[in-house]
Amino acid sequence: MKRLKQRRLLPHCALMRDATLEREEGTGERRAAVTRLELVVEGIPKSMQTKDRAKLERWKERVAQAARDAIKEEDKLFGECRGILVYFYFGSTDLDVDNIIKPISDALKGIAYDDDRSVSEWIARKTDLGTMEIVDPPAALAEHLAGWLAAEQPFVCVCVVDEHPNHGELPK
């Protein structure tokens, strides 16, 4: 008999939400503090290290299209900003997080920001959904999540936040 792995709950959105919410003075309620662009791209991200440049370019175009679909017409390009990226996969992956960031960052040029030099910080991670469960997904992900989980389809969530980190403070 096959034994199922115990799945831990992963408050996926907490990573993105905590970066962009602040407490309302006096009430303690959390509210959105900055503009953000959230997008989800189905599939295995391509690394900058790939030898197949055509696959890399197709991946970047898929990311760019997802960003164009997610951005509102009235949104302006961000100035200095931060990026948050989570690669969700099933089982194992050979991809290094640092090699996943650059193609995505490049694909967002001219859509989320003028140039990827505007991004002063990337927070990135990879998460095995064989051992985790996403709770409270953002709207961009919620509509696809059940199908992708059932098919064990890897995907990437990206959030660009129109805010820069406190450069005078080291990360904790």
N, CA, C and O atoms as a DFTB+ gen file, in Angstrom:
688 C
 N C O
     1  1       0.839      -1.179       0.000
     2  2       0.000       0.000       0.000
     3  2       0.889       1.249       0.000
     4  3       1.839       1.336       0.778
     5  1       0.581       2.204      -0.866
     6  2       1.366       3.425      -0.970
     7  2       1.054       4.347       0.209
     8  3      -0.105       4.608       0.534
     9  1       2.108       4.821       0.824
    10  2       1.943       5.713       1.962
    11  2       2.008       7.156       1.472
    12  3       2.951       7.532       0.775
    13  1       1.031       7.951       1.824
    14  2       0.999       9.348       1.422
    15  2       1.884      10.184       2.328
    16  3       1.942       9.963       3.537
    17  1       2.556      11.127       1.743
    18  2       3.362      12.051       2.531
    19  2       2.440      12.987       3.293
    20  3       1.382      13.377       2.799
    21  1       2.849      13.339       4.488
    22  2       2.110      14.350       5.223
    23  2       2.418      15.691       4.589
    24  3       3.582      16.053       4.419
    25  1       1.392      16.416       4.245
    26  2       1.587      17.718       3.613
    27  2       1.456      18.808       4.656
    28  3       0.511      18.824       5.445
    29  1       2.406      19.710       4.649
    30  2       2.339      20.862       5.543
    31  2       1.689      22.010       4.789
    32  3       1.830      22.132       3.572
    33  1       0.979      22.844       5.524
    34  2       0.343      23.995       4.912
    35  2       1.399      25.054       4.621
    36  3       2.249      25.341       5.464
    37  1       1.343      25.610       3.467
    38  2       2.281      26.650       3.065
    39  2       1.490      27.935       2.861
    40  3       0.748      28.058       1.887
    41  1       1.640      28.872       3.752
    42  2       0.925      30.143       3.556
    43  2       1.600      30.934       2.453
    44  3       2.281      31.928       2.703
    45  1       1.398      30.470       1.226
    46  2       2.076      31.003       0.054
    47  2       1.976      32.511      -0.045
    48  3       2.973      33.200      -0.260
    49  1       0.795      33.003       0.110
    50  2       0.605      34.435      -0.079
    51  2       1.222      35.244       1.033
    52  3       1.445      36.445       0.873
    53  1       1.501      34.623       2.144
    54  2       2.115      35.375       3.234
    55  2       3.419      35.995       2.764
    56  3       3.735      37.124       3.140
    57  1       4.177      35.282       1.953
    58  2       5.434      35.829       1.444
    59  2       5.166      37.105       0.655
    60  3       5.827      38.122       0.866
    61  1       4.212      37.051      -0.239
    62  2       3.916      38.223      -1.051
    63  2       3.155      39.271      -0.252
    64  3       3.447      40.464      -0.345
    65  1       2.180      38.827       0.530
    66  2       1.344      39.768       1.260
    67  2       2.141      40.526       2.307
    68  3       1.983      41.741       2.425
    69  1       2.987      39.856       3.066
    70  2       3.748      40.527       4.107
    71  2       4.650      41.605       3.538
    72  3       4.944      42.595       4.207
    73  1       5.083      41.416       2.314
    74  2       5.974      42.396       1.702
    75  2       5.230      43.660       1.300
    76  3       5.859      44.689       1.052
    77  1       3.902      43.603       1.230
    78  2       3.182      44.736       0.670
    79  2       2.038      45.226       1.536
    80  3       1.226      46.023       1.066
    81  1       1.940      44.788       2.764
    82  2       0.885      45.255       3.651
    83  2       1.487      45.953       4.849
    84  3       2.580      45.609       5.297
    85  1       0.784      46.916       5.356
    86  2       1.226      47.574       6.569
    87  2       0.038      47.702       7.506
    88  3      -1.110      47.632       7.066
    89  1       0.297      47.886       8.761
    90  2      -0.773      48.037       9.749
    91  2      -1.345      49.442       9.690
    92  3      -0.614      50.432       9.665
    93  1      -2.665      49.505       9.669
    94  2      -3.356      50.783       9.701
    95  2      -3.175      51.369      11.085
    96  3      -3.456      50.707      12.084
    97  1      -2.711      52.598      11.153
    98  2      -2.460      53.225      12.448
    99  2      -3.755      53.306      13.251
   100  3      -4.788      53.747      12.746
   101  1      -3.683      52.878      14.501
   102  2      -4.829      52.951      15.400
   103  2      -5.707      51.720      15.370
   104  3      -6.166      51.277      16.423
   105  1      -5.960      51.145      14.193
   106  2      -6.874      50.010      14.103
   107  2      -6.148      48.677      14.145
   108  3      -6.733      47.665      14.533
   109  1      -4.893      48.663      13.755
   110  2      -4.145      47.415      13.696
   111  2      -4.481      46.585      12.475
   112  3      -3.877      45.533      12.265
   113  1      -5.442      47.034      11.652
   114  2      -5.801      46.284      10.447
   115  2      -4.716      46.442       9.406
   116  3      -4.031      47.463       9.339
   117  1      -4.576      45.405       8.590
   118  2      -3.569      45.462       7.524
   119  2      -4.228      45.977       6.261
   120  3      -5.374      45.643       5.960
   121  1      -3.489      46.798       5.522
   122  2      -3.999      47.336       4.270
   123  2      -2.876      47.357       3.238
   124  3      -1.692      47.367       3.577
   125  1      -3.277      47.362       1.979
   126  2      -2.279      47.416       0.916
   127  2      -1.545      48.738       0.988
   128  3      -2.164      49.793       1.124
   129  1      -0.241      48.685       0.899
   130  2       0.571      49.889       1.029
   131  2       1.194      50.313      -0.294
   132  3       1.605      51.465      -0.435
   133  1       1.272      49.420      -1.251
   134  2       1.970      49.714      -2.496
   135  2       1.259      49.062      -3.676
   136  3       0.400      48.195      -3.511
   137  1       1.642      49.506      -4.869
   138  2       1.127      48.896      -6.087
   139  2       1.896      47.608      -6.345
   140  3       3.096      47.536      -6.080
   141  1       1.222      46.605      -6.852
   142  2       1.860      45.321      -7.108
   143  2       1.309      44.684      -8.371
   144  3       0.146      44.877      -8.725
   145  1       2.142      43.938      -9.030
   146  2       1.756      43.176     -10.213
   147  2       1.986      41.711      -9.881
   148  3       3.113      41.313      -9.586
   149  1       0.936      40.906      -9.924
   150  2       1.056      39.471      -9.660
   151  2       0.754      38.707     -10.939
   152  3      -0.207      39.012     -11.645
   153  1       1.578      37.719     -11.228
   154  2       1.325      36.874     -12.383
   155  2       1.755      35.450     -12.092
   156  3       2.588      35.200     -11.221
   157  1       1.183      34.536     -12.825
   158  2       1.474      33.118     -12.679
   159  2       1.771      32.565     -14.061
   160  3       1.065      32.860     -15.025
   161  1       2.829      31.755     -14.151
   162  2       3.218      31.170     -15.431
   163  2       3.311      29.657     -15.250
   164  3       4.068      29.162     -14.415
   165  1       2.537      28.943     -16.039
   166  2       2.541      27.487     -15.991
   167  2       3.815      26.955     -16.633
   168  3       4.296      27.491     -17.631
   169  1       4.355      25.887     -16.039
   170  2       5.493      25.215     -16.642
   171  2       6.764      25.333     -15.831
   172  3       6.818      26.021     -14.812
   173  1       7.776      24.650     -16.305
   174  2       9.094      24.643     -15.664
   175  2       9.876      25.841     -16.182
   176  3      10.040      25.994     -17.392
   177  1      10.361      26.692     -15.283
   178  2      11.114      27.861     -15.754
   179  2      12.410      27.445     -16.432
   180  3      12.972      26.389     -16.142
   181  1      12.862      28.279     -17.322
   182  2      14.128      28.019     -18.004
   183  2      15.231      28.799     -17.308
   184  3      15.040      29.940     -16.888
   185  1      16.366      28.170     -17.198
   186  2      17.531      28.745     -16.543
   187  2      18.362      29.531     -17.542
   188  3      18.361      29.229     -18.736
   189  1      19.066      30.531     -17.057
   190  2      20.008      31.253     -17.905
   191  2      21.126      30.326     -18.375
   192  3      21.811      30.627     -19.353
   193  1      21.314      29.211     -17.689
   194  2      22.385      28.274     -18.014
   195  2      22.024      27.315     -19.151
   196  3      22.874      26.550     -19.607
   197  1      20.766      27.349     -19.614
   198  2      20.358      26.400     -20.649
   199  2      21.129      26.625     -21.946
   200  3      21.453      27.758     -22.302
   201  1      21.411      25.551     -22.631
   202  2      22.087      25.633     -23.922
   203  2      21.078      25.860     -25.048
   204  3      21.441      26.296     -26.141
   205  1      19.802      25.557     -24.766
   206  2      18.758      25.714     -25.767
   207  2      18.187      27.135     -25.686
   208  3      17.216      27.385     -24.972
   209  1      18.800      28.050     -26.423
   210  2      18.414      29.460     -26.374
   211  2      16.990      29.678     -26.878
   212  3      16.315      30.605     -26.431
   213  1      16.526      28.841     -27.800
   214  2      15.155      28.989     -28.312
   215  2      14.140      28.721     -27.206
   216  3      13.147      29.439     -27.084
   217  1      14.387      27.683     -26.397
   218  2      13.488      27.402     -25.270
   219  2      13.501      28.541     -24.263
   220  3      12.462      28.908     -23.715
   221  1      14.677      29.096     -24.023
   222  2      14.795      30.225     -23.094
   223  2      13.986      31.408     -23.609
   224  3      13.276      32.048     -22.833
   225  1      14.079      31.711     -24.897
   226  2      13.332      32.844     -25.463
   227  2      11.826      32.594     -25.415
   228  3      11.058      33.521     -25.152
   229  1      11.389      31.350     -25.666
   230  2       9.955      31.027     -25.575
   231  2       9.465      31.205     -24.141
   232  3       8.368      31.718     -23.918
   233  1      10.280      30.781     -23.162
   234  2       9.914      30.951     -21.750
   235  2       9.772      32.444     -21.420
   236  3       8.798      32.852     -20.787
   237  1      10.731      33.240     -21.843
   238  2      10.674      34.670     -21.559
   239  2       9.441      35.309     -22.193
   240  3       8.835      36.202     -21.602
   241  1       9.068      34.861     -23.383
   242  2       7.868      35.402     -24.027
   243  2       6.603      34.992     -23.265
   244  3       5.665      35.782     -23.164
   245  1       6.568      33.771     -22.728
   246  2       5.411      33.346     -21.912
   247  2       5.296      34.197     -20.656
   248  3       4.193      34.578     -20.265
   249  1       6.425      34.499     -20.021
   250  2       6.421      35.358     -18.832
   251  2       5.946      36.755     -19.214
   252  3       5.105      37.336     -18.528
   253  1       6.478      37.290     -20.299
   254  2       6.085      38.630     -20.753
   255  2       4.594      38.687     -21.055
   256  3       3.926      39.657     -20.699
   257  1       4.070      37.656     -21.706
   258  2       2.637      37.642     -22.031
   259  2       1.799      37.570     -20.765
   260  3       0.777      38.250     -20.666
   261  1       2.207      36.766     -19.802
   262  2       1.477      36.693     -18.522
   263  2       1.476      38.052     -17.832
   264  3       0.475      38.442     -17.230
   265  1       2.581      38.770     -17.914
   266  2       2.655      40.104     -17.312
   267  2       1.751      41.079     -18.052
   268  3       1.047      41.871     -17.425
   269  1       1.763      41.028     -19.382
   270  2       0.885      41.913     -20.161
   271  2      -0.581      41.627     -19.846
   272  3      -1.392      42.550     -19.767
   273  1      -0.920      40.348     -19.665
   274  2      -2.295      39.978     -19.340
   275  2      -2.690      40.450     -17.940
   276  3      -3.850      40.782     -17.697
   277  1      -1.723      40.478     -17.024
   278  2      -2.015      40.809     -15.626
   279  2      -2.013      42.301     -15.343
   280  3      -2.691      42.755     -14.422
   281  1      -1.266      43.063     -16.115
   282  2      -1.130      44.492     -15.813
   283  2      -2.363      45.242     -16.317
   284  3      -2.921      44.919     -17.365
   285  1      -2.762      46.224     -15.567
   286  2      -3.908      47.035     -15.947
   287  2      -3.431      48.167     -16.854
   288  3      -2.310      48.659     -16.731
   289  1      -4.305      48.559     -17.755
   290  2      -3.950      49.590     -18.727
   291  2      -3.501      50.879     -18.043
   292  3      -2.615      51.576     -18.538
   293  1      -4.120      51.191     -16.897
   294  2      -3.789      52.442     -16.231
   295  2      -2.528      52.347     -15.369
   296  3      -2.037      53.362     -14.875
   297  1      -2.004      51.131     -15.187
   298  2      -0.792      50.971     -14.387
   299  2       0.387      51.638     -15.085
   300  3       0.513      51.595     -16.309
   301  1       1.232      52.244     -14.292
   302  2       2.457      52.842     -14.812
   303  2       3.596      51.860     -14.597
   304  3       3.511      50.960     -13.761
   305  1       4.645      52.043     -15.352
   306  2       5.830      51.236     -15.115
   307  2       6.397      51.613     -13.752
   308  3       6.427      52.786     -13.381
   309  1       6.836      50.619     -13.025
   310  2       7.409      50.855     -11.709
   311  2       8.776      51.521     -11.850
   312  3       9.491      51.309     -12.828
   313  1       9.119      52.329     -10.850
   314  2      10.473      52.853     -10.744
   315  2      11.289      51.806     -10.010
   316  3      11.286      50.638     -10.396
   317  1      11.988      52.209      -8.957
   318  2      12.711      51.219      -8.173
   319  2      11.680      50.289      -7.544
   320  3      10.681      50.743      -6.985
   321  1      11.925      49.005      -7.637
   322  2      10.933      48.041      -7.160
   323  2      11.615      46.782      -6.634
   324  3      12.835      46.632      -6.701
   325  1      10.788      45.889      -6.111
   326  2      11.256      44.595      -5.602
   327  2      10.495      43.492      -6.330
   328  3       9.346      43.675      -6.734
   329  1      11.142      42.364      -6.490
   330  2      10.502      41.222      -7.108
   331  2      10.450      40.050      -6.143
   332  3      11.370      39.827      -5.357
   333  1       9.359      39.311      -6.219
   334  2       9.180      38.111      -5.398
   335  2       8.825      36.984      -6.359
   336  3       7.939      37.135      -7.200
   337  1       9.511      35.865      -6.234
   338  2       9.337      34.755      -7.162
   339  2       9.285      33.456      -6.372
   340  3      10.115      33.221      -5.494
   341  1       8.306      32.612      -6.686
   342  2       8.231      31.280      -6.082
   343  2       8.018      30.272      -7.208
   344  3       7.053      30.369      -7.967
   345  1       8.917      29.315      -7.307
   346  2       8.793      28.219      -8.276
   347  2       8.224      27.023      -7.528
   348  3       8.844      26.514      -6.594
   349  1       7.044      26.578      -7.940
   350  2       6.384      25.421      -7.344
   351  2       6.571      24.221      -8.267
   352  3       6.280      24.292      -9.461
   353  1       7.051      23.136      -7.709
   354  2       7.307      21.928      -8.488
   355  2       6.857      20.714      -7.673
   356  3       6.431      20.847      -6.526
   357  1       6.956      19.549      -8.271
   358  2       6.559      18.303      -7.611
   359  2       7.731      17.329      -7.640
   360  3       8.268      17.032      -8.707
   361  1       8.125      16.834      -6.475
   362  2       9.183      15.827      -6.408
   363  2      10.557      16.423      -6.239
   364  3      10.999      16.666      -5.116
   365  1      11.242      16.664      -7.352
   366  2      12.591      17.217      -7.263
   367  2      12.836      18.126      -8.462
   368  3      12.125      18.075      -9.465
   369  1      13.853      18.949      -8.328
   370  2      14.238      19.845      -9.416
   371  2      15.744      20.063      -9.362
   372  3      16.343      20.091      -8.287
   373  1      16.338      20.215     -10.521
   374  2      17.769      20.509     -10.608
   375  2      18.030      22.003     -10.766
   376  3      19.181      22.439     -10.781
   377  1      16.966      22.781     -10.881
   378  2      17.127      24.207     -11.126
   379  2      17.620      24.947      -9.890
   380  3      17.176      24.687      -8.772
   381  1      18.536      25.866     -10.111
   382  2      19.005      26.749      -9.054
   383  2      18.157      28.014      -9.073
   384  3      17.871      28.560     -10.138
   385  1      17.761      28.471      -7.908
   386  2      16.908      29.649      -7.808
   387  2      17.526      30.858      -8.497
   388  3      16.832      31.597      -9.195
   389  1      18.818      31.061      -8.306
   390  2      19.445      32.255      -8.886
   391  2      19.416      32.247     -10.412
   392  3      19.416      33.312     -11.029
   393  1      19.393      31.077     -11.030
   394  2      19.348      31.001     -12.488
   395  2      17.932      31.145     -13.052
   396  3      17.757      31.346     -14.254
   397  1      16.932      31.042     -12.190
   398  2      15.538      31.212     -12.607
   399  2      15.175      32.693     -12.666
   400  3      14.351      33.100     -13.485
   401  1      15.782      33.490     -11.808
   402  2      15.398      34.897     -11.671
   403  2      15.674      35.700     -12.934
   404  3      14.790      36.415     -13.405
   405  1      16.861      35.605     -13.488
   406  2      17.288      36.487     -14.587
   407  2      16.379      36.430     -15.819
   408  3      16.015      37.490     -16.329
   409  1      15.996      35.257     -16.321
   410  2      15.107      35.263     -17.489
   411  2      13.759      35.919     -17.200
   412  3      13.194      36.596     -18.059
   413  1      13.249      35.715     -15.988
   414  2      11.972      36.322     -15.625
   415  2      12.135      37.832     -15.509
   416  3      11.301      38.592     -16.001
   417  1      13.204      38.258     -14.862
   418  2      13.475      39.688     -14.727
   419  2      13.620      40.349     -16.100
   420  3      13.075      41.427     -16.336
   421  1      14.352      39.704     -16.994
   422  2      14.511      40.229     -18.353
   423  2      13.172      40.317     -19.082
   424  3      12.913      41.289     -19.791
   425  1      12.322      39.305     -18.910
   426  2      11.032      39.264     -19.608
   427  2      10.096      40.387     -19.161
   428  3       9.214      40.795     -19.917
   429  1      10.278      40.883     -17.956
   430  2       9.396      41.924     -17.421
   431  2       9.825      43.341     -17.816
   432  3       9.111      44.307     -17.546
   433  1      11.005      43.462     -18.462
   434  2      11.476      44.778     -18.920
   435  2      10.474      45.375     -19.907
   436  3      10.005      44.701     -20.824
   437  1      10.160      46.641     -19.700
   438  2       9.236      47.330     -20.585
   439  2       7.777      47.054     -20.278
   440  3       6.892      47.665     -20.878
   441  1       7.511      46.142     -19.348
   442  2       6.134      45.824     -18.958
   443  2       5.907      46.251     -17.505
   444  3       5.038      47.076     -17.222
   445  1       6.685      45.690     -16.601
   446  2       6.565      46.037     -15.182
   447  2       7.487      47.195     -14.817
   448  3       7.169      47.993     -13.936
   449  1       8.614      47.283     -15.487
   450  2       9.589      48.343     -15.231
   451  2      10.352      48.626     -16.516
   452  3      10.382      47.811     -17.438
   453  1      10.975      49.820     -16.552
   454  2      11.723      50.209     -17.755
   455  2      12.916      49.294     -17.999
   456  3      13.168      48.884     -19.132
   457  1      13.640      48.980     -16.949
   458  2      14.840      48.166     -17.067
   459  2      14.986      47.336     -15.810
   460  3      14.596      47.773     -14.728
   461  1      15.548      46.133     -15.941
   462  2      15.674      45.284     -14.761
   463  2      16.675      45.830     -13.743
   464  3      16.764      45.315     -12.628
   465  1      17.426      46.865     -14.112
   466  2      18.275      47.537     -13.127
   467  2      17.434      48.250     -12.077
   468  3      17.939      48.596     -11.009
   469  1      16.153      48.473     -12.369
   470  2      15.239      49.114     -11.414
   471  2      14.903      48.211     -10.238
   472  3      14.476      48.685      -9.185
   473  1      15.098      46.902     -10.421
   474  2      14.760      45.952      -9.362
   475  2      15.920      45.917      -8.374
   476  3      17.003      45.427      -8.691
   477  1      15.683      46.438      -7.178
   478  2      16.760      46.524      -6.184
   479  2      16.825      45.284      -5.304
   480  3      17.789      45.101      -4.560
   481  1      15.810      44.431      -5.380
   482  2      15.818      43.227      -4.551
   483  2      14.925      42.163      -5.185
   484  3      13.828      42.460      -5.659
   485  1      15.403      40.934      -5.188
   486  2      14.594      39.773      -5.551
   487  2      14.551      38.851      -4.348
   488  3      15.584      38.535      -3.759
   489  1      13.359      38.421      -3.988
   490  2      13.176      37.369      -2.992
   491  2      12.709      36.165      -3.795
   492  3      11.689      36.236      -4.479
   493  1      13.440      35.064      -3.721
   494  2      13.108      33.905      -4.552
   495  2      13.242      32.624      -3.750
   496  3      14.078      32.511      -2.854
   497  1      12.401      31.668      -4.093
   498  2      12.484      30.346      -3.480
   499  2      11.865      29.322      -4.417
   500  3      11.149      29.666      -5.359
   501  1      12.153      28.067      -4.141
   502  2      11.501      26.966      -4.845
   503  2      10.854      26.088      -3.786
   504  3      11.419      25.873      -2.713
   505  1       9.664      25.581      -4.095
   506  2       8.862      24.853      -3.122
   507  2       8.321      23.571      -3.739
   508  3       7.699      23.600      -4.801
   509  1       8.557      22.463      -3.079
   510  2       8.057      21.155      -3.511
   511  2       6.617      21.001      -3.032
   512  3       6.359      20.909      -1.832
   513  1       5.685      20.973      -3.978
   514  2       4.274      20.828      -3.612
   515  2       3.908      19.396      -3.256
   516  3       2.764      19.119      -2.896
   517  1       4.864      18.487      -3.353
   518  2       4.628      17.136      -2.869
   519  2       4.617      17.082      -1.351
   520  3       4.108      16.128      -0.763
   521  1       5.176      18.102      -0.716
   522  2       5.245      18.139       0.753
   523  2       4.558      19.351       1.352
   524  3       4.465      19.467       2.574
   525  1       4.080      20.244       0.522
   526  2       3.438      21.476       0.991
   527  2       2.073      21.620       0.349
   528  3       1.775      20.991      -0.667
   529  1       1.271      22.438       0.942
   530  2      -0.034      22.759       0.385
   531  2      -0.199      24.273       0.421
   532  3       0.066      24.904       1.443
   533  1      -0.628      24.845      -0.674
   534  2      -0.817      26.288      -0.739
   535  2      -2.154      26.639      -0.089
   536  3      -3.188      26.050      -0.405
   537  1      -2.115      27.599       0.815
   538  2      -3.346      28.124       1.406
   539  2      -3.457      29.590       1.053
   540  3      -2.452      30.293       0.940
   541  1      -4.684      30.046       0.881
   542  2      -4.956      31.445       0.586
   543  2      -4.187      31.940      -0.643
   544  3      -3.448      32.920      -0.549
   545  1      -4.350      31.272      -1.800
   546  2      -3.609      31.705      -2.995
   547  2      -4.135      33.037      -3.523
   548  3      -5.306      33.363      -3.327
   549  1      -3.277      33.806      -4.189
   550  2      -3.752      35.049      -4.810
   551  2      -4.694      34.712      -5.958
   552  3      -4.675      33.600      -6.485
   553  1      -5.514      35.677      -6.337
   554  2      -6.510      35.463      -7.388
   555  2      -5.882      34.962      -8.675
   556  3      -6.455      34.108      -9.351
   557  1      -4.703      35.486      -9.028
   558  2      -4.038      35.079     -10.271
   559  2      -3.753      33.583     -10.290
   560  3      -3.729      32.974     -11.360
   561  1      -3.541      32.991      -9.137
   562  2      -3.225      31.567      -9.037
   563  2      -4.460      30.725      -8.773
   564  3      -4.558      29.604      -9.274
   565  1      -5.404      31.238      -7.999
   566  2      -6.550      30.457      -7.544
   567  2      -7.324      29.800      -8.682
   568  3      -7.760      28.655      -8.558
   569  1      -7.497      30.521      -9.791
   570  2      -8.300      29.980     -10.893
   571  2      -7.655      28.759     -11.555
   572  3      -8.358      27.960     -12.174
   573  1      -6.340      28.598     -11.441
   574  2      -5.624      27.489     -12.083
   575  2      -5.213      26.397     -11.103
   576  3      -4.928      25.271     -11.510
   577  1      -5.183      26.719      -9.834
   578  2      -4.521      25.877      -8.845
   579  2      -5.018      24.439      -8.808
   580  3      -4.199      23.521      -8.857
   581  1      -6.310      24.208      -8.725
   582  2      -6.829      22.842      -8.600
   583  2      -6.391      21.966      -9.764
   584  3      -5.965      20.829      -9.561
   585  1      -6.492      22.486     -10.977
   586  2      -6.095      21.716     -12.156
   587  2      -4.608      21.425     -12.183
   588  3      -4.197      20.307     -12.498
   589  1      -3.800      22.418     -11.857
   590  2      -2.353      22.227     -11.867
   591  2      -1.917      21.258     -10.780
   592  3      -1.009      20.455     -10.996
   593  1      -2.548      21.322      -9.620
   594  2      -2.204      20.382      -8.550
   595  2      -2.575      18.957      -8.943
   596  3      -1.795      18.028      -8.734
   597  1      -3.767      18.784      -9.513
   598  2      -4.209      17.451      -9.937
   599  2      -3.278      16.872     -11.000
   600  3      -3.003      15.672     -11.001
   601  1      -2.796      17.716     -11.897
   602  2      -1.908      17.271     -12.979
   603  2      -0.433      17.295     -12.568
   604  3       0.443      16.928     -13.350
   605  1      -0.170      17.732     -11.335
   606  2       1.204      17.922     -10.857
   607  2       2.002      18.770     -11.837
   608  3       3.134      18.443     -12.196
   609  1       1.385      19.863     -12.256
   610  2       1.977      20.803     -13.210
   611  2       2.786      21.859     -12.464
   612  3       2.223      22.595     -11.654
   613  1       4.089      21.953     -12.716
   614  2       4.885      23.015     -12.075
   615  2       4.462      24.394     -12.586
   616  3       3.921      24.529     -13.683
   617  1       4.720      25.405     -11.771
   618  2       4.390      26.775     -12.155
   619  2       5.218      27.754     -11.327
   620  3       5.836      27.396     -10.325
   621  1       5.203      28.987     -11.783
   622  2       5.941      30.053     -11.119
   623  2       4.976      31.181     -10.792
   624  3       4.169      31.584     -11.630
   625  1       5.063      31.686      -9.573
   626  2       4.330      32.891      -9.171
   627  2       5.340      34.025      -9.067
   628  3       6.414      33.865      -8.486
   629  1       4.985      35.162      -9.632
   630  2       5.861      36.331      -9.599
   631  2       5.040      37.519      -9.112
   632  3       3.888      37.702      -9.504
   633  1       5.647      38.305      -8.266
   634  2       5.027      39.544      -7.807
   635  2       6.076      40.648      -7.900
   636  3       7.189      40.498      -7.396
   637  1       5.719      41.749      -8.542
   638  2       6.590      42.912      -8.585
   639  2       5.908      43.988      -7.753
   640  3       4.742      44.316      -7.973
   641  1       6.640      44.526      -6.806
   642  2       6.101      45.473      -5.844
   643  2       6.750      46.830      -6.065
   644  3       7.975      46.949      -6.085
   645  1       5.927      47.842      -6.229
   646  2       6.409      49.198      -6.484
   647  2       6.903      49.831      -5.188
   648  3       6.316      50.781      -4.671
   649  1       7.983      49.282      -4.691
   650  2       8.558      49.756      -3.437
   651  2       9.983      49.233      -3.385
   652  3      10.290      48.175      -3.932
   653  1      10.819      49.963      -2.741
   654  2      12.187      49.494      -2.586
   655  2      12.437      49.155      -1.128
   656  3      11.762      49.676      -0.240
   657  1      13.404      48.287      -0.879
   658  2      13.710      47.943       0.512
   659  2      14.375      49.124       1.218
   660  3      14.836      50.069       0.578
   661  1      14.414      49.051       2.524
   662  2      15.130      50.052       3.308
   663  2      16.612      49.764       3.126
   664  3      17.139      48.825       3.723
   665  1      17.283      50.556       2.314
   666  2      18.673      50.303       1.990
   667  2      19.608      50.539       3.170
   668  3      20.756      50.097       3.150
   669  1      19.125      51.231       4.195
   670  2      19.936      51.484       5.371
   671  2      19.878      50.369       6.390
   672  3      20.527      50.445       7.434
   673  1      19.106      49.329       6.098
   674  2      18.921      48.234       7.038
   675  2      19.282      46.914       6.363
   676  3      18.846      46.645       5.243
   677  1      20.065      46.105       7.034
   678  2      20.408      44.790       6.491
   679  2      19.246      43.832       6.687
   680  3      18.552      43.905       7.702
   681  1      19.018      42.922       5.720
   682  2      17.944      41.926       5.888
   683  2      18.204      41.058       7.117
   684  3      19.351      40.804       7.486
   685  1      17.134      40.619       7.730
   686  2      17.247      39.769       8.924
   687  2      17.022      38.335       8.568
   688  3      17.077      37.468       9.440
